[in-house]
Structure formats: structure tokens, C-alpha cells
Amino acid sequence: MKRLKFLPLAACLALAAGPSLWADTPGDTTTTRYVTTSHGSLGLSGSVYLYDYAPAAVSGAANNFDLYAFILNLDGASADGKTGLHAQFRYRDTRLRSYYLSNVWLQELYAYRKTPWGDLHVGKFYRKVGILWDDSFFGNIQYFNGLKLDPNYGAEWVGNEPLTGHFSVDYSAQFFPNNGNTDGSLPGRDVDSDPIAEMRNTATLRVVPTWKWGKADSLALGFSALNASLDRSTTTAGNFSINQLATDATLTWGPSVTYAEILRQNGELDTAQNTLGRPAYDSAVYLLAGTRWQVDPRINLRFNYSSANYVGQNAREEEYVPGVVVSLTQNLSLIAEFDYWRLLPRTGGQSLLDRSYNTVLRYDF
């Protein structure tokens, strides 16, 4: 098996599912530097990721050390802070996926307008269905199928309504005329690598009531829905709709964060007879769960689990990712994770997709 190039690098500026997660989310530890004038402000921040991939008895995979990503964030705002622009540029030595057009691309680019009733964003930003991210480096099945950290072009309305001192509601409504073609899905799994298909007229809704008590304790419950049309250029008979319903919970208790998400998708069955089928199109039930524990200010332990029960494939895919993040200095972190990923058909033997040690040096500026 060819070496799989991974990870997601979660967006710090997209609306999170519930309370803010700890500072390992890429970008959260950066210190944005602003230049301010009478006309407004311009901010600059970013990150550098050096990545070592070491497979453990995976056929066809080889050790590799490279520049995983150079990330540059630009943030501009008007003098009153109500109107602004956010852009995130990414660079690699090689293309992240074979279907990318370049090794340099725009991950996000949107203008925004703040109002008393919420914020309007127009441009390219992440789709919001379920928990935004699990804070892992390596990723999860949802990411590799294009369900997580998927930036698309469109408009969204997001906001937070504090109803009492201990209770608030986050909400978002999005519409994307077409997909963005720069998600992290593996080739052959999702629409972004499908040369004859386009995801169109995607609409999402998300509501997250959150209860807070104490200084660092909270419970967020999320409810999400998505409806989209997958259009094939070769035949209208092959067009179909994708619908998703998701519910999730995130408990923050002192130094720990524990979460779980269940997402049910109705799509096109990915059977042996359907030559156009793909795993991300299949009707399936997805599970995402895990926990993170800030042992001390410098050490964070975590464990993440993801799975997909495919109806058409008649198989279950599951992935386990334990890991640790060590803050070496204020701006430099060491990330170490182990990935165990397999496919379990209902009949026949299992297939090992990846088993590897992953080490990252991340510098934030």
C-alpha cells in the first residue's frame, strides 16, 4: 500500500461545536500580530509542521520525513471591527492529495459582517455538521471521507445567543452552491476526487445549546442536519441526494474534554455492482468519540476513535488514534500519535489500512 499523506490541521477561526477546545487546535496557540491604523487593522499569524511518518509492518509503506504544511493566516478588519476578511494560505513541498491542482492553495477565504443578531460570512469556509474537529493530528474516518474539515464556497449565518449567565445557544445556517475541492478526503473516496461529479446546493443547519458551571466546566449538545445533491456530468440518471443527521455531546470537566458524535447518512449504496459508488457516498452510520486530558500545562494526553458502518459495502471501518502533545516552549510543540486503522467486511478477513507512528514538530508564529 502506498504511504498515505495525512492530516487535517483544524481551523481555529471556524465556529466550534460548543465550548472552546484546548489550545492544541492548530492556530489556537499562535499570537496574531496586528497593524492598526485609523482605517482598520491587519493581523498575521501562522504555523509550520514538520512531520515524520513511520509505518509499523504496513506492506508497501515507507518512512518519510517532510514539511507537512506551512500555514499563513491574514485577518483584516474595519476600524469598528464589524466588517473584515479572513484568508488562510497553505504550502507544502508536494500536493496534499493527488487531485489537488497545486501544492499551494487557499484553505479559507471569506468576508464577514458582524451584526447584533449574528455574523454573515461569504466565501470559502468549513462545513458545519457535527463536532468541528477531534483535535488529533492524524485524523479520522470522517475526515478521510470528506465529512470533516471540508471547506466549500457559499454563505453562512452564525451566532451565539447568551440566554442566561450559565446557558447559551450557538447556531449556524449554511448554503454552498458547489464544493471547494480542497478537503482531506483520500483519492477515490469523496466527490473532490470524482472527475464526473459535483456536490451542489448543500444546505446545513446546526444548533448547540451549552450549559456552563464553575470556571472551566460545561456541557454542549449539538444537533445538525445536511441536505445536498450530487450531480454527475455523464448521466442525469446517476444523480442522487445525500442527507445527514447528527447529534453530539462535549463535556468539559476541569482539565479534561470528552466528546461523542453519531452521524447517520443516507446516500447511494456503494455495492460491487455500482461502478460509480464511493465510500463517502454510501449510506452509513458514523461514530466519533474520544477524550483529552491536560495532565499539566505542558502535557496533554488524548485518545480518539472513529468508525463507519457502511450499508452498501456491508462492512465496518474503524480507526484508533492515541496520542500526546508536549509543549516544549511557548511556540513549539511536539505531537506524537499512533494510528491503527482497519476495514472489517461482514464476510471475509479484515484489511489493514494503516498502522503507524506519527511525530510532528509544530511551530506557531
N, C-alpha and C positions, 0 to 999 in steps of 0.2 A: 504494500500500500504506500502511495506517495505521502510524503510528510504533509500534514495538514497545517496550514498557517492560520493562527487564531488571533484573536481577540478584539473584542468589543470596545474597550475604552469608553465607559459610560459617560453620558453627557451631564455636566453639572448644572447646566442652565435650563434644562427641560423641567417641567412640573413633575415632582416626585410623587410617589404613591404614599401619601400620609406624611409622617414626621420625617425630618431630615435624617438620612443615614450617616454613619460615621464618616470621618474625613478621608477614607481610602477611595471614595468615588473619584475617579480621575478629574482633576481640576479643582476639587474642594480645598486642597491644601495650597494652591497657588495664591500668590499675593498679587492681585491685579494693580498695576501702576497706572494712575490716571494723570492726564494732562488736562487742566481745566482753564477755560477762557470764559469771556462774557457770553459767548455763543453756545457753550456746552462743554462736554468732556469727552475724552477719548482714552480708553483703557486697553492695556496689553498684558496678556498672560499666556502661559503655555506649559508644555511638558515634553520630556524626552524619555523614551522607553528603549532600553537595551535588553534583548530577550534571548535566553538560552533554552532551546528545546532538546530534551534528552529522552528519546523513546526507550521503553523497557520491554524488550522482546516483542517488538511490533515488526512484522515482516515488511520489508521494503522501506522502512523509515530510517532516517539517519540523523545524527546530532547536527544541530545548526545554531549558530550564534550570529545575531544581526541587529541592525537598527529596526525595531518593530514599528516605531512611529515617532515623528516629530509633529507636535500639535501646537498651533498658534491661534489664540483667541483674540479677536478685536471687538471691542464694545464701545459704541458711541451713543451719546445721549444729549438731548437738548438741555438748555440751561435750567429748565424747570423739572427735568427728569421724566417728563411724560411721554416723550417720543424718542425712539432710538433705533439702533441697528446692532445686531449680533452676527458675527461671522466666525466660523471655525475652519481653518485650513489644516490639512494633514498631508504629510510627506513620508514616503518610505523609499528604500533602495529598490524595491520591486513592487509590483502591483499586489494589493492585499488579496484579491481574487482574480482568477484568470479572465473573468468577464468585465473587470474594470477597464476603462478606456485609458487610464494613466496611473502612475504612481503618485501623482499629486491631485488632490480633489477637495471640493468643498463638502464637508460633513454637514454643516448647518449654515444657513444664511437667511435671516428674516428681519423684517422691520416690525416694530411694535408701537402700540399706542396704549397708554395706561388711562383708565377711567375709574370713577368711583364704583362701577359695577363689575369690573374685571378688565382683563388685558386682551387686546386684539393683536395676534401675530399673523403676518403674511409672508410666505417664503418657503423655506425648506427647514423642517424640524421633525422631531421624533413622534412617531405614532404612539398614542397613549391607550393601551389596553392592558389591564393588569398592572402589577408592580413594574416600575420602570426598569430596575436592574437589581441583581443579587449581590453586587459589589465584588464578584470574582474577577480575576484576570482572564482565565482560560475561556470561560463562557459556559453556556448550557444548550440543551437541545433546542429550546425555543429560539435562541439566537442563531444557531446554525440552520434553522428552518425559516428564518426571516421574520419571526414573531416579536423579537425584542430588538431594541436599538435600531429601528428601521426608519431612516429619515425620508420623508416624502414631501412633495410640493403641494401647498394648499394654504388654507386659512384655519385659524383656531381661535376660540374664545376660552380663556382660562381665568380662574379666580379663586379666592378664598373668602369665606363668609364667617367671621367670628360671631357666633350667636350668644355665647356666654364667655366668662373668663376661662372656662375649662372645656369648652366644646366649640368646634368649628367644622366647616364643611369645605373641602376642596372640590372643584368641578372643572370639567373641560368638555368642549364640543369641537370636533374637527371635521374638515372635509378636504379630501385630496382628489383632484381630477385625475392624477396619474402618479405612478410610483417614482422613486428617486434614483433607483439603480445603483446605490452605494451602500446597501446593507451588508451584514456579515454572513449571509447565508452561503453555504457551500455550493459549488457548482453542481447543477442537476437537481437541486432541492427546492428552489423557490422561483418566483416569477422573474427576479432580477437577472437570472442566468438563462431564462427561457427565451430563445430568439423569436418565437412566434406568438408571444403572449404579452399582455399589458394589464396591470391592475388598475381599474378605473373606478371613479366615483365612490371612493372609500369614505365612509362616514363612521365616526366613533363618538361615543358618549362615556363619560366616566364621572362618578360621584364617590367622594371619600370622606365620610364623617369621622372625626377624630376626637377622642376624649383624652385630656391631659390631667395629670395629678402629680404633685411633687415637682421637683426641679427637672427631672430627666425621664419621667415615666409617662407613657402614652399608649393608646390602642387605636389603630386606624383600620377601618373596614372599607374595602374598596369594591365597587360594583361597576363593571364595564361591559360595553356591547360594541360590536363592529358589523357592518354590512358592506360588501364590496362586490364588484363584478370583474371577473377575469375574462378578457376578450382575446380570442385567438385570431390572428390575421389570416390564417389559411382557411378557416371554415367557421361560419356562424353557428353551425350545429355543435361545435365543441365549446361554446361559451357556457359559463356557469357562474353561480353566485357563491360567495364564501360568507358565512355568518359565524360570529364568535360571541360567546357569553362567558364572562369571567367573574370570579369572586375571590377576594384575597383578604388577608389579615396580617398586620405588622404590629408586634408588641415590643415596645422599647421599655426595658426594665433596668434602670441603673446603667451599668456598663455593657449590657447585652441587648442585642436586637434579634428577634426571632420572627420568621415570616412563613407564610404558606399561601399558595395560589393554585386554583383549579380553573382551567380554561377548556371549554368544550367547543370544538369547531365542526361545522357541517360544510363539506365541500364536495369534491369529486373523488370517488373511490379510486385509490391507486392500486389497481389489480394487475395481474400479469397480462390480461387481455387488453388493458388500456395503455397503449404505447405512448400516449401523451401525458400520462399521470406522473406526479411527483410527490415526494413525502409531504411537503408543505401544503399541497392541495387536498390531501386525504382527510376524510372525516376522522377525528381523533379526540381523545381526552388527554390534555397536558397537565402535568403536575410540576410545581416548582416549590421547593421548601429548603429551609436552612437556618443557620444561626451564626451570629458573630459575637465575640466576647472580647472587650477591651481589658486585657489582663492587667496592664499598667499603661501609662501614657505612651510607651514606645512599642508595645506588642499587642497585636490583635490576632486572635485565633478565629477561624471560621470553618464551617462545613456547609457545602451546597449540594443539593440533589435535584435532578430534573428527570422527567420521563415523558414518553408519549406512547399512548396505546392506539395504534393505527387500526382502523376498521378494514380498509381495503387491503392493506398489506397483511392483515391478520398476524401482527407482530407487535412486540413491545420494545422500545428503545429506552435505555436508561444510562445516566451519567452521574458519577460521584466525584466531587472535587473538594477535598480537604485542603486547607492552606493556612499560611501565617504571613502577616505583614509586620516588618520591623522598621521603625523609623530610626534611621541612622543619624540624621541631622534634621534640622527644620525643613529642609527642602529635598532631602534624599531618602528614599525608602527602598527596602529590599522585599520583594514579593516571592514567596516560594509556594507552589501548589503541585499536587499530584492529581492526575486525571485518569479515571477508569471509565471507559465508555464502551458499551456493547449493544448489539441488536439481538433480540430473542424472538425468533419466529415461533408461532404456536406449534408448528411441526418442524422437526429438524433441529440441528445443532445451532448454538449461538455463534455470532460473528463478533470478533474483537475489532472495534473501530479505532480505539486509541488507548494506550496505557503509557503515560509519560510523566517525567519530572520537568517542571517548568519554573525557571528562575528569571526574575526581572529586576533590573535596577531602574528606578524611576526618579527623574529629577524634575522638580517643578520650579517654574520661574514666573 
